[in-house]
Amino acid sequence: MRYHKITSPDINNGTGFRVTLWLSGCSLNCKGCHNPETHSFLSGKEFTEEAKNELFEKLSKPYIKGLTLSGGNPFESSPEELLSLILEVKEKFPEKDIWAYSGFTLEECIDKPPLREILENIDVLVDGRFVLAKRDSSIAFRGSSNQIIWVKDKEGNFIKSDLN
């Protein structure tokens, strides 16, 4: 798994103060993408034990609400490694929530076993490709109005957020 950076505190990619892991790799190449430097699967650097320690140190701060996975398309480059990281974060920081951004829709993710497992272990999904013609800077946590914020209900099912 490769990444570009770890940012904290981040208030733009989810609710509250967050730690954001910017992962490498995205095959969608949406026109007007905010992070085109993350599209190459070879860009950035290897997510090492040292990087994981940095991520965990930032997550350990009491004012941090959770982890956000962005990029690139976090679900594309190394879904098995990403799932392993998510499970470790949930174990070490059970009080923190996990948001993930994906150019894939919820429906596309449900149909792919490794992505379905990721969905089972995150709290919020912001889905959909960025569409330049639908760019809207007035909406929360999304770049274009076609993107949907999905949150888990008490039964673990994704429902549309009231932020939509």
C-alpha positions in Angstrom: 0.0 0.0 0.0 1.3 3.4 -0.9 0.3 6.8 0.4 1.1 10.5 -0.1 0.7 12.0 3.3 -1.0 12.0 6.7 -2.7 15.2 7.7 -3.9 16.2 11.1 -5.9 17.9 12.4 -8.1 17.9 9.3 -11.5 19.5 9.4 -12.4 19.2 5.7 -12.8 15.5 5.3 -15.4 14.5 7.8 -16.9 15.7 11.0 -14.7 16.9 13.9 -10.9 17.0 14.0 -9.6 14.1 12.0 -6.5 12.3 10.8 -6.6 11.8 7.0 -4.5 9.2 5.2 -4.1 10.1 1.6 -3.6 6.8 -0.3 -2.1 6.4 -3.8 -3.8 5.0 -6.8 -7.0 5.7 -8.7 -8.0 4.4 -12.2 -11.0 6.7 -12.5 -9.1 9.9 -13.4 -12.1 12.1 -13.0 -11.8 15.3 -14.9 -11.1 18.2 -12.5 -10.1 15.9 -9.7 -8.7 17.8 -6.6 -5.9 15.3 -6.1 -4.6 14.2 -9.5 -1.1 13.7 -8.0 -2.5 10.6 -6.2 -3.8 8.8 -9.3 -0.6 6.8 -10.0 -0.4 3.6 -8.1 3.3 4.1 -8.0 3.2 7.6 -6.6 3.8 8.6 -3.0 5.7 6.3 -0.7 5.3 2.8 0.9 3.1 2.7 4.0 5.7 1.3 6.4 5.5 0.5 10.1 7.0 3.9 10.7 4.1 5.5 8.8 1.6 3.4 10.7 3.2 4.5 14.0 2.9 8.2 12.9 -0.8 7.6 12.0 -1.5 5.9 15.3 0.3 8.6 17.3 -1.9 11.3 15.6 -5.0 9.2 16.2 -4.2 8.9 19.9 -4.9 12.5 20.6 -8.1 12.9 22.6 -9.4 15.7 20.4 -9.2 13.6 17.2 -12.7 12.2 16.3 -11.5 9.7 13.8 -9.7 8.6 10.7 -10.5 9.5 7.1 -9.2 7.5 4.1 -8.9 9.5 1.0 -6.6 9.7 -2.0 -6.7 8.5 -4.8 -9.3 5.9 -4.4 -8.5 4.1 -1.2 -10.5 1.0 -2.2 -8.4 0.4 -5.3 -4.7 0.1 -4.6 -4.4 -2.6 -1.8 -7.8 -3.5 -0.4 -6.5 -6.4 1.7 -3.8 -4.2 3.3 -6.3 -1.4 3.8 -8.8 -3.8 5.5 -6.0 -4.9 7.8 -5.2 -1.3 8.8 -8.9 -0.5 9.4 -9.2 -3.5 11.7 -6.1 -2.5 13.6 -7.4 1.1 14.0 -10.8 -0.2 15.2 -9.0 -2.4 17.8 -6.7 0.3 19.1 -9.1 3.2 18.9 -12.7 1.8 19.2 -14.0 5.2 20.1 -12.9 6.8 16.8 -15.0 6.7 13.7 -13.7 5.8 10.2 -14.7 7.7 7.1 -13.7 6.6 3.6 -13.9 8.4 0.2 -14.3 6.3 -2.9 -15.0 7.1 -6.5 -16.9 3.8 -6.5 -20.5 3.8 -5.5 -21.8 1.9 -2.6 -23.5 -0.5 -5.0 -20.2 -1.1 -6.8 -18.4 -1.8 -3.5 -21.0 -4.2 -2.2 -20.5 -6.5 -5.2 -16.7 -6.9 -4.6 -15.8 -9.2 -1.6 -12.7 -7.3 -0.4 -14.5 -4.0 -0.6 -17.6 -5.3 1.1 -15.4 -6.3 4.1 -14.0 -2.8 4.2 -17.6 -1.4 4.2 -18.5 -3.6 7.1 -15.7 -2.0 9.1 -16.1 1.7 8.4 -18.7 4.1 9.7 -19.2 6.6 6.8 -18.7 6.3 3.1 -18.6 9.2 0.7 -19.2 7.6 -2.7 -19.2 8.4 -6.3 -17.0 9.8 -9.0 -16.2 13.5 -9.0 -18.2 15.2 -11.8 -16.8 18.5 -12.8 -20.2 19.7 -14.2 -21.7 19.0 -10.8 -19.0 20.7 -8.7 -20.5 22.5 -5.7 -18.4 24.2 -3.1 -21.4 24.8 -0.9 -22.0 21.2 0.1 -20.3 19.5 3.0 -17.5 17.0 2.6 -18.1 16.4 -1.2 -16.8 17.9 -4.4 -19.8 17.3 -6.6 -23.5 17.1 -5.9 -23.8 13.5 -7.3 -21.6 12.2 -4.5 -23.5 10.7 -1.5 -22.6 10.5 2.2 -23.6 7.1 3.6 -23.6 6.5 7.4 -24.3 3.3 9.3 -27.5 3.0 11.3 -27.7 1.0 14.5 -28.1 -2.3 12.6 -25.0 -1.7 10.6 -26.8 -0.7 7.3 -25.8 2.3 5.3 -28.4 5.0 5.0 -28.1 8.4 3.3 -26.8 11.0 5.7 -28.7 14.2 6.5 -25.6 16.0 5.3 -26.7 15.2 1.7 
